Amino acid sequence: MKRAVQMLVLLCVLALVVIMVGCSGGNGAPDGATVDTARKPPAPPPPPPPGEKIAYVAGLNAAQTIYTMAADGSGKTALRAGSDPAWSPDGSKIAYAAPVTAPDGSTVRCIAIMDAAGTVITQLTSPTVLPDEPGYATDGDPDRSPDGQYVVFTRGRPSSGVIQWIYLVPVAGGDPTELVYVDTAGDTKDPRLYLPTWRPGGNEIVYWFYGQVNGVYVNELRMLTVDNGVPSASTLLLAAAGHPAWSNDGSRLAFRIGSELGLFTAGFANGALDMENKVKVTAGNHSQPTWDPTGQNIAYFGVGAQAPYCDVFTVPAGGGTATNLTSTRRADEHSPD
C-alpha cells in the first residue's frame, strides 16, 4: 500500500493525532403575540442525488481493494486491487494507484484509470527508477483536473517513505511533467507530499507537506497554480494543517488543523482561506475528508465501532451527527472519494 495511505491508516489505528499545529436577537413579535423560543434541531441535509457513489479502499496491510457504495452505505461493490481512488469530474472514471510488477520483480504503485465498473483499464505511469536510490518509485494520490485532461499525482521512494515529487500526466497519454520537487540537500529532510487536490473551476492545486524543516517537523497546506500544464512556485496557504479537499464548486476547502481533533472547512477567495469564519465539522481523530456533489455532506475515515479498525463516515458539512457507512469487522476502510 502506498506510503501516504499507510501513514493515514496508522494514525487512525493507533488513534494518534498528527501534530499540526443558537442565535439570539430582538423579539420582533407584535404586541400580544407569543414567540416560540425553544431550540429546534437543525434540518437534516437533503438526500444525495440519485446514483451518487462513494469510492473507497478496504483491506488490511498490503491487501487493498477499491470498492464503491451508494452514499447511504448500501450496494458495496468490489472493483479491483488498488488504492487512492479519485472520481473524474463527470463521474464516469476512477483514477487510482494500481499495483504493478516492476522489472526487478517488486510490486510498486503506478497511476491508472478504470471505468466506474472497474473493467476497462488505462495505465498512465510506468515503474520508474529514481535517482540516488536502488529500486523503483511508487506513485499515488491521483486527482483529475477540472477539465478532465490531466491527472496530478505524487511520487516517492518505497524504501525510505520519502515522497519528494508531484507530477502531472495527460489522460490521453504522454510523459509526466514535474510540478513540485522537494530537495533534501538543504534545510528540508524527510519530506512527504500528500493529497494534491485540484480546485474545481480554477487552476490551483493544494497539497499537504509534511517534513522536517530546520530540525522541526511541520505540517503545511501549500498551493501552486498550473496554467496549460506549467506550474508556478509553491506558496504557503495554511500553516499547521493537512488533509485538504475542495468542495465541488471550489468555494470551500476542508482540512485538519493544528492540535485540534476534527475536520474543518473554510471559504476560499482571492487566493486565501477565510479562517476567521472557519467551521468545525467533526471533533474526532478523522482523516481525508471529501465532499459530496451537493456540498451538503462530507465523507471521511476514522476509528469506528470495530476499533481499532477504520471506517468510512459521512456527516453534514456544517457539522452534526455522523453516520458510519462501513463498520466491517477486522478490516480497515479508508480513502473515500
N, C-alpha and C positions, 0 to 999 in steps of 0.2 A: 504493500500500500504506500502511496505517495507520502513523502515526509510531512507535508503540511497537514494532511488529514490525520497521520499518526499522532502529531503533536496535539491536534484539537481533541481527538478521542482520548488521548492520555490525560489531558486536562479534565475531561469530563469524567472518566472512570475514577480517577484519583480524587475528584472533587476539589481540584486545586484551582485557584484563581490566577489568571495571567496578570501579573502585577503591572499595571499601567497607571499608569497613574490611577362642595358647593359654594356656590357663589352667593353673596348677599347684596342687597341693593334696596332701593326705595320700594315701598309697598305698592304704590301705583294703583290701588283699588279705589273706586268711588266710595263716597260715604255710605256706610251701612253694608258694604259688600264684604264677603268672607274670602280671605286669601288662604289657599292651601299651602302651608309652608313645609309640609312633610317632604323629606328627601325621597326622590323616586330613583329606582335603579336605572342605569344607563340603558338605552335601547340596544338590543342585540345587533351585531353587524349584519348587513344584508347577506343572503345566501350567495355562495360562489356562483359564477357564471356556469351554465351547463357545459359539461365536458372538460372543465378545468382539472388539471392533474398536477401532482407534485412528483418530481423525480427525486430519488434519494438513494443512499447506499446502505446495504445491510450485510452483516457478516462479522467474523472475528479474525483478528490478526491479518494475514495476507489474503485470506479468502473473502474477497469483496465482490458483491453483485449489485448491479444497478436495478432498481425497481421503479415502477410508477404506481401511484394510487390516486384515487379521487380526493378532492380537497377535504372530504369528511372522513378519510381514512379507509374507505371501502375499496374493493376492487384491486387489491395489491397484486401486481404482476411483475414477475422477474423477467428482465430483458437479457442481460449478458454480464459477464465478468468485467469489472472496471470500477472507476471511482470518479468523483468530481463532476457529476452531470450538470449540464447547463443548457437550458432550452434556447432554441433560436427565437428571434423576435416574433415569428409567425406561428410558433408552437408546433412546427412540423418535423423538426430535427432536434437531436440532443448531441452536443459536443461533450466529450468525456476523455478521461485518461485511461487508455487501453493497455492491458498487459501484452507486451511484445517480446519475443525472444531475440536477443542481440546476437551478433556474430560470434561472440565468445561463449554463448550458451546461457548467459544470465538473462533474467527476466527484468525488463525495465518498463517504464510507462511512456507511451507516445500519445500524441493528441489525435483523436479520430472523431468522426461524426457518424451517427446512426440515425435511421428514421425513428419515428415515435414508437414503432413496434419492435425495434431492436434488431431488424433483419439486414437492411442494406447498409454496408459499412464503407466509409471512405477514410483512409488513413492520411493525415496531413503532415505528420512529422515521422522521422525515422530514427533508430538508435544512433546517437551522436557521441563521438569520442570528445571528451573535454580536455582542455589544456592542463598540463601540470598534474594530472591525476590519471591513473590507470582505470579502465572500465568505461562505462557508457553513462550518459546523462539520463535523468528521469524528468519527464515533463508532466505538468499538472495544472490544475486550477484554470481551465479554459473558460472564456466568456466571449460571446458573439458581439460584434459591433452592431450599433443600431440599424445600419443598412444591411446587415447580414453578410457582408462581403469578406470580413476578416474574423479571425479568432485570436484573442490575446491570451497568453499563457505564460507560466513560469518554467524555468529550467534550473535544475540543481544537481548536486553531487551526491549519489546514493551513499557512498562510504562515510561521508562526514556529516550529512544532513544540511550542508550549506546550500542555500538557494540564492544565487547571485544575479540571475538574469530574468528579465521579462521580454518576451518576443511577441511578434505579430506575424501571422501566417495567413495568406489568402485562402479562402474557402475553395476557390477554383483550382488551387494548387500552386506551388512555387516555393522558393526558399524563404525561410523565416527571416524577418528583419529585427535586429536588436533595438529595443526601446529603452531598456534600463540595464546597466551593469554596475554592480557594487564592487569596487576594487578593495581587496583586503590587504593591500600592501601598506596602507596608511593607518589612520586612526580607527577605522572600522574593522571589526573582527566578527566572525561567526554570524554573517547576515542571513536572514531568512525573509524572502519576499513572498507574500501570500495574497491570494484572492484578488487579483486585479479585476476590477469591475467597471464596465463602460457605461457612462451616463447616457440613458436614453434621450434622444433628441439633441445630444451635444457631442463634443469631441474630447471630453475629459475622461481620463481613466484614474480612478483612485485605487491604491493598493496599500496593504499593510506591511510596514517594515518592522522587523524585529531583529535586534542585533546589539552588539557591544560597540559603543561609541565613546572614545576616550576612557575606556575602562569601565563604563557603566552600561548595563543593558537597558534599552529603551524600546518602547512600542510607539509607533507613529503612523498616522494616515498621511500618505504622500500622494500628490496629484501631478499628473503631466497631461498635456494636450497633444493630440495626434491629428495632423492635417495631411490628408492624402498619403497616409502611411508614414509621415515624417514626424518624429516626436520632438517636443520641446524639452527644456530642462525640467527635472522633477523638483517640486516645491513642497514644503510642509503645509498640509491642510489642517491637521489637528494633532497636538501632542498627546501622549499617554492614552492612545486609543488603538483599536484594531477591529477586525471582522466587519469591513464595510459592505453595504448592499444598497443600491439605488432603488427607489420606488420606480414604478413603470412609467411615470410621467417625468422622471428626472428632477422633480422638485424637492425631494427629501432624501436624506441618507440615514440608514440605520447602522448602528455600530455599538461596540463596547467601549467604555471609557474607564480609565484610572483604576483605583482600588475599589470602586463601587460595583457590587454584583448587579448583573442585569443588563438589559439591552435598552438603548436609547434611540430616538430619532431627532433630527433637526432639519429645518428648512435650508435650502441651498440657493443662493442668488449672488450674482456678481463675483463668482469665484470664491465665496466664503460660506461657512456654515453659521446659522443663527443660533449660537449656543445659549444666548440669554433666554430663548424660548424653547429649549430642548424638552422633549417629552420622555419620561421614563416608562418603558413599555412592560418590562418584566423585572423581577427582583431576585433572580437566582443565578447560578453559575451556568449561563447559557451562551451558546456559540452559533456562529454562522447564520445570521438572520437572512430571510429572503421574503420579498413582498408578493402578495397575490396581484393579479392584473388590475383589480379594482382599487388597490391602495388602502383597502379597509382592514386587511389582516396580514400578519407576519408569521411565517413558519420559522422554526429554529430547532436546534437539538440541545439536549441536556440530560442529566441523570433522571431516569423515570422510576416507575413503581418497582421495576425489576432491578433495583440498584445492585451492583454498581454499573449496570449496563445503560447505554444511552438510548433515548427515544426521540422521535420527531414530534413536535408540538406545534399547535397554531394558537394565536392569541390576537384579539383586536389590536390594530395598530395604535390606538390611543391608550392601550392598557386595559386590563380586565382579567377575566378568568381564562386560563389556558386549557386547551384540550389535548390530551395525549392521543396521537393518531396511530401509534405502532404498538408499544408495550409487548415486545416479543421476549420470551424467556431465553436467557443465555445467548444474546446476540446484541451487537451494537447497531443502531440505526442512526444515520447522521447525514450531513451534507445535503440538506433539502434544497430544491430549486423549483 
